Amino acid sequence: MSSLSQILHTISYMGLPLLFAMVLHEYAHGWAAEKCGDSTAKLQGRLTVNPLAHVDPFGTVILPLICLLLPGSFLFGWAKPVPIDPRNMHQPRRDMALVAAAGPGMNLLLAVASALLLAALLTIEPTLSLRGSTEADASTSLLGTMVLRPIAVMALYSVLINVFLALFNLLPIPPLDGGRILTAILPPKPAIALARLEPYGMLILVGLIVFDKELGVIHTITGTFAKGLSGTILSTALGLRPGVSE
């Protein structure tokens, strides 16, 4: 498979799961904020699953394409953050932690739902192959090859993408969700010190990505934690199929 066809293949199967993962991540923040008393996202038209309301030109379009073009890179991106005003919340420190946790929580929920969808598809069509080779699909029905297989492949990628985004966003670096959660639960002085890092948070993240070979932080997330959690979710969901024993 040539590099161009590989890129097109990746876009066709990973683009939609990544878009849904980013959009619903932001929707979850807005939904949780409204439940905590802040309707800012709703008033600004951001409490919606319409992707157009959440698209960030760089984070949603340009960056994922750059990731596809770079050899050995991983597909990554973000949607436009929903507006949140802690002053409207019932208990700002506690509620900010809940709002921040809602994004990764949504990604983990999507990962579980995608794994269950994959298990259901494999129950409907047990001969379904996710590899795409002609030989592997020889025993699969036309419905399985043309309809069920693309959905199954996207469901598999959805598990991997959502688990990675959940774990990445839980890094304790503002403005990531993990940093906001930590800021909300730390005592006031350490919380203020951590919050002061937020203007430099994106620079820190870029440094972690650029120098990942030396530091290994991103590799640990993608190669150890994400693969382990994805494997657990997938094996558990697939083990629920009728006739499948542990």
N, C-alpha and C positions, 0 to 999 in steps of 0.2 A: 504494500500500500504506500503510495507516494505521500510526501509531506502534505501537499494540498488536499488530497483526498482524506488524509488522516484528520486534518483540521476540520474539514466539512463534516466528517463522520462525528467528530467530537462535539461540534456545534449542534448537529441535529439531535444528538442524544443527551447532551449535558446542558444545553442552553436553557431549555424549558425548566428542568428541575432546579437549576441555579437561580433562575428568575423567580420562581415560586418561593424558593428558600429565602431569598433576600426580601421580597415583598412581604411575605407573611411574618418574617422576623420583625420588620418595622411595624406592621399592623398589630402584632402582639404587644409591642411597647405602647402604642396608642390606646389599645383596648384596656390594658392594665392601668394606664394613667387615668382613663376615664372612670374606671371602677374605684380608683383611689381619690376621685374628686376633681381631677384636672381634665377639662373638656377642650383644651387648646387644639389638640390634633383634630378632633371632630369639627370644631368651629372653622378650621382652616382647610377642611375637605380632605384630610389625610387619613381619617379613620375609614379606609376603604381598601378592598383587595384589588382595585383597578391598578394594574402595573404602571400606567402612565402617571399616576399621582405620586409614585415613589421612585421613578427612574432618576438616577444621577448620571449625567452624561459620561463622566469619567469612570466612576466606580461600577456602574451597571453595564456599560457598553465598551468603553475603550480599554480599561484594565483587563477584563476577561479576555479580550482579543489579544492583548499583548502577552498575557500568560500562555495563550495557545501557541503563539509564534516563538516563544522562548523554549529552547530544548531543555527538557528535564524540569520544567516549571510545573506548578499546580494551578488549577482553575480557581480563581479567587475574585471577589468583588464585593460591592456593598450597594445598598439602596440609599436614597436620600433620608437622613434621620428625621423622624417625626418630631415636631415641636412639643416640648414638655415644659411646664412651669411648676416647679415644686411648691411655690407659694400657694397654689390652689389645692394642694393635697391635705388630707386629714392629718397625717403624721408624716411630714416630709422625709425625715431620714429613713424611717421604716418603709414608706411607700416608694421612695426612690430605689431602694434595694429590690422591692417586688417588681417594679417596672423594668429595671435592668435585667432581672432574672427571667422575665417573660419572653425576651427574644430568644436566648439559647433554649429555654423550655419549649418554645414553639418548634425550633429546629429538631429537637429530640423527639417531639411528638410526630413531626412529619417523617422522621426517619423510621419510627415504629410503624406508622401508617403505610409507608412505602414498602416496608418489609412484608407487612401483612398482605398488601396488594400483590406483591410478587409471589407470595405463597399461594394466594387464591388463583393467580394465573397459571401457576405450575400444577395446581390441582385440576383446573379445567383442561389443560393440555400438558400431560405429563412428559411428552416427548419434546417439549419446547426447549430449544437451545438458545443460549445467550451469546454464543460465539460468532454466529453469522456465517459460518462456512457452509458451502453447498452440501457437503457430505453430512454435516451435523443436522441440517434441516430436511434431509431427504425423507425422513419418516414423519415429519410434521405436516399437519393439514395446511391448506391454503390460508384459512382463517388464522391459524397460529403464526404462519410466516409473515403475512401481510399486516395483521392487526395486533395480535397478542404479543408477538416478539418485540416490536418497537416499544410497546408500553412496558413490557417486562424489563427491557434494558434501561429505560428511563427510570423505572422504579428502583432498580439496583443502583444506578448512579445517584438517585435521590437520597438513598440511605447514606452513601459515602459522603456526598456533598453536605448534607445536613448535619451529620456527626462532626465533620471537620469544622463547619462554621460555628457550631455550638461550642466546641472545645476552644477554638481560636478566640472567640468572643469572650470566653471566660478567663483569658489571660488577665492578671491583675494590673493592667496598665490603662489608666484613663486615656482616651475616652471610650475604651472597650467596656463591655458590660461588666466584666470581671472587676475592672478598676472601679466602676461606679458602685458595685455591690460592696467591695472592700471599703470604699470611702464611707458608705452609709453605715457599716457595722463597726468600724474602728472607733476608738475614743476620739474626742474632738481634735486634740493636737496632732496625732498621727494622721487623722483623716484630712486635716487642712494641709499637712505636708504632702500627702499623696495627691490631693486635688491640684496642688501647684504644678504637678507634672503634666497636667492635661494639655497645655499649649505645646508641649514637646512630645506628646504621646505618639503622634504619627511619625515623627522623626525616629523615635525609638523603635517603632514597628518596622519602618523601612530598614533600619540598621539590622534588626533581627533577621529580616528576609535576605538582605544583601550578604550578610556575614554568617548565613546559616551553616555553611560548611565548617566554619570554625566554632560556632557557638552551639549548633545542633538543637536549638529550641524548636524551630518549626518542624524539623525532621522528627523530633521526639513526638510532637503532636500528631503529625501525619503518619509516621512509621510505627509508632508504638500505641499510643492511646487511641487514636482514631481507628486504626485497623482492628485493634482489640475490641473496642466497643461496637464497631460496625459488624464484626464477625459474630459477636454475642447476640446482637439484635437479629441478624439474618438467620443464624442457626436456631435461635429460639422460635422465630416466626415460621421457618421452614419445617421445624419439628412439630408444629401444630397440625400439619396436613394429615388427613385421614390415611391410615396405613403406614405412617412413618413412626418408627420407634427410636428412642434415644440410643 
